[in-house]
């Protein structure tokens, strides 16, 4: 049982490391060119806060063992759902500027507003 636990722990560590590295790649691809550096800095800070808080989840697991798994699982599901909402996966092109982002938001808000006129922005 000890070697199985070690193998699963190692696999989990590798998966977390890959997800952490993939977050930077995905962030750089998704963010508009105009704000890419600022966005990557923000993503880095949020990741560091998560790294700071994760040992606290382990402490919470001492009182209730399912808590860390539930929190990590919920955050993983939330991240997966958020990834499917990215413009590239919704049939939109890559965003090159903040103006492109504004146009995308305007198109989506008109699309979801009942009775809104369909205006195409070229």
TORKOL-4160 file (C-alpha; in steps of 0.2 Angstrom, whole numbers, padded with zeros to 4 digits, m for minus):
122
<pt num="1" X="0000" Y="0000" Z="0000"/>
<pt num="2" X="0015" Y="0012" Z="0003"/>
<pt num="3" X="0021" Y="0011" Z="m0014"/>
<pt num="4" X="0004" Y="0013" Z="m0022"/>
<pt num="5" X="0002" Y="0029" Z="m0011"/>
<pt num="6" X="0019" Y="0035" Z="m0017"/>
<pt num="7" X="0015" Y="0032" Z="m0035"/>
<pt num="8" X="m0002" Y="0041" Z="m0034"/>
<pt num="9" X="0006" Y="0056" Z="m0025"/>
<pt num="10" X="0020" Y="0057" Z="m0038"/>
<pt num="11" X="0008" Y="0056" Z="m0052"/>
<pt num="12" X="m0003" Y="0070" Z="m0044"/>
<pt num="13" X="0013" Y="0081" Z="m0042"/>
<pt num="14" X="0017" Y="0079" Z="m0060"/>
<pt num="15" X="m0001" Y="0083" Z="m0065"/>
<pt num="16" X="m0001" Y="0099" Z="m0054"/>
<pt num="17" X="0016" Y="0104" Z="m0061"/>
<pt num="18" X="0010" Y="0102" Z="m0079"/>
<pt num="19" X="m0006" Y="0111" Z="m0075"/>
<pt num="20" X="0004" Y="0125" Z="m0067"/>
<pt num="21" X="0016" Y="0127" Z="m0083"/>
<pt num="22" X="0001" Y="0125" Z="m0095"/>
<pt num="23" X="m0008" Y="0140" Z="m0086"/>
<pt num="24" X="0006" Y="0151" Z="m0091"/>
<pt num="25" X="0006" Y="0145" Z="m0109"/>
<pt num="26" X="m0013" Y="0147" Z="m0110"/>
<pt num="27" X="m0013" Y="0164" Z="m0102"/>
<pt num="28" X="m0001" Y="0170" Z="m0115"/>
<pt num="29" X="m0011" Y="0164" Z="m0129"/>
<pt num="30" X="m0028" Y="0170" Z="m0123"/>
<pt num="31" X="m0024" Y="0187" Z="m0117"/>
<pt num="32" X="m0024" Y="0202" Z="m0130"/>
<pt num="33" X="m0007" Y="0208" Z="m0135"/>
<pt num="34" X="m0010" Y="0225" Z="m0127"/>
<pt num="35" X="m0012" Y="0218" Z="m0110"/>
<pt num="36" X="m0002" Y="0202" Z="m0111"/>
<pt num="37" X="0012" Y="0207" Z="m0099"/>
<pt num="38" X="0000" Y="0214" Z="m0086"/>
<pt num="39" X="m0012" Y="0199" Z="m0087"/>
<pt num="40" X="0003" Y="0186" Z="m0085"/>
<pt num="41" X="0008" Y="0196" Z="m0070"/>
<pt num="42" X="m0009" Y="0194" Z="m0063"/>
<pt num="43" X="m0010" Y="0176" Z="m0067"/>
<pt num="44" X="0007" Y="0173" Z="m0058"/>
<pt num="45" X="0001" Y="0182" Z="m0043"/>
<pt num="46" X="m0015" Y="0172" Z="m0042"/>
<pt num="47" X="m0005" Y="0156" Z="m0044"/>
<pt num="48" X="0007" Y="0162" Z="m0030"/>
<pt num="49" X="m0008" Y="0165" Z="m0018"/>
<pt num="50" X="m0014" Y="0148" Z="m0022"/>
<pt num="51" X="0003" Y="0140" Z="m0018"/>
<pt num="52" X="0002" Y="0150" Z="m0002"/>
<pt num="53" X="m0015" Y="0144" Z="0003"/>
<pt num="54" X="m0013" Y="0125" Z="m0002"/>
<pt num="55" X="m0004" Y="0120" Z="0014"/>
<pt num="56" X="m0019" Y="0128" Z="0024"/>
<pt num="57" X="m0030" Y="0116" Z="0015"/>
<pt num="58" X="m0019" Y="0102" Z="0021"/>
<pt num="59" X="m0022" Y="0108" Z="0039"/>
<pt num="60" X="m0041" Y="0109" Z="0036"/>
<pt num="61" X="m0039" Y="0091" Z="0030"/>
<pt num="62" X="m0033" Y="0086" Z="0047"/>
<pt num="63" X="m0050" Y="0090" Z="0054"/>
<pt num="64" X="m0060" Y="0084" Z="0039"/>
<pt num="65" X="m0050" Y="0073" Z="0027"/>
<pt num="66" X="m0062" Y="0076" Z="0012"/>
<pt num="67" X="m0060" Y="0095" Z="0012"/>
<pt num="68" X="m0044" Y="0097" Z="0002"/>
<pt num="69" X="m0050" Y="0085" Z="m0011"/>
<pt num="70" X="m0067" Y="0093" Z="m0012"/>
<pt num="71" X="m0059" Y="0111" Z="m0014"/>
<pt num="72" X="m0046" Y="0105" Z="m0027"/>
<pt num="73" X="m0059" Y="0095" Z="m0037"/>
<pt num="74" X="m0071" Y="0110" Z="m0037"/>
<pt num="75" X="m0057" Y="0122" Z="m0042"/>
<pt num="76" X="m0052" Y="0110" Z="m0056"/>
<pt num="77" X="m0069" Y="0108" Z="m0063"/>
<pt num="78" X="m0072" Y="0127" Z="m0062"/>
<pt num="79" X="m0056" Y="0130" Z="m0072"/>
<pt num="80" X="m0061" Y="0117" Z="m0085"/>
<pt num="81" X="m0078" Y="0125" Z="m0087"/>
<pt num="82" X="m0070" Y="0142" Z="m0088"/>
<pt num="83" X="m0058" Y="0135" Z="m0102"/>
<pt num="84" X="m0073" Y="0130" Z="m0113"/>
<pt num="85" X="m0079" Y="0148" Z="m0112"/>
<pt num="86" X="m0063" Y="0155" Z="m0120"/>
<pt num="87" X="m0066" Y="0165" Z="m0136"/>
<pt num="88" X="m0055" Y="0153" Z="m0146"/>
<pt num="89" X="m0066" Y="0138" Z="m0141"/>
<pt num="90" X="m0082" Y="0148" Z="m0145"/>
<pt num="91" X="m0079" Y="0150" Z="m0163"/>
<pt num="92" X="m0071" Y="0167" Z="m0161"/>
<pt num="93" X="m0053" Y="0172" Z="m0167"/>
<pt num="94" X="m0039" Y="0177" Z="m0156"/>
<pt num="95" X="m0040" Y="0193" Z="m0147"/>
<pt num="96" X="m0026" Y="0205" Z="m0153"/>
<pt num="97" X="m0031" Y="0221" Z="m0143"/>
<pt num="98" X="m0042" Y="0227" Z="m0130"/>
<pt num="99" X="m0054" Y="0234" Z="m0143"/>
<pt num="100" X="m0056" Y="0216" Z="m0150"/>
<pt num="101" X="m0061" Y="0211" Z="m0132"/>
<pt num="102" X="m0074" Y="0225" Z="m0131"/>
<pt num="103" X="m0081" Y="0220" Z="m0148"/>
<pt num="104" X="m0083" Y="0202" Z="m0142"/>
<pt num="105" X="m0091" Y="0207" Z="m0126"/>
<pt num="106" X="m0103" Y="0218" Z="m0136"/>
<pt num="107" X="m0107" Y="0204" Z="m0148"/>
<pt num="108" X="m0110" Y="0192" Z="m0134"/>
<pt num="109" X="m0121" Y="0204" Z="m0124"/>
<pt num="110" X="m0132" Y="0207" Z="m0139"/>
<pt num="111" X="m0133" Y="0189" Z="m0143"/>
<pt num="112" X="m0140" Y="0185" Z="m0125"/>
<pt num="113" X="m0151" Y="0200" Z="m0123"/>
<pt num="114" X="m0169" Y="0196" Z="m0128"/>
<pt num="115" X="m0176" Y="0207" Z="m0141"/>
<pt num="116" X="m0159" Y="0214" Z="m0146"/>
<pt num="117" X="m0156" Y="0219" Z="m0164"/>
<pt num="118" X="m0143" Y="0209" Z="m0173"/>
<pt num="119" X="m0129" Y="0221" Z="m0178"/>
<pt num="120" X="m0113" Y="0214" Z="m0186"/>
<pt num="121" X="m0097" Y="0222" Z="m0181"/>
<pt num="122" X="m0084" Y="0220" Z="m0195"/>
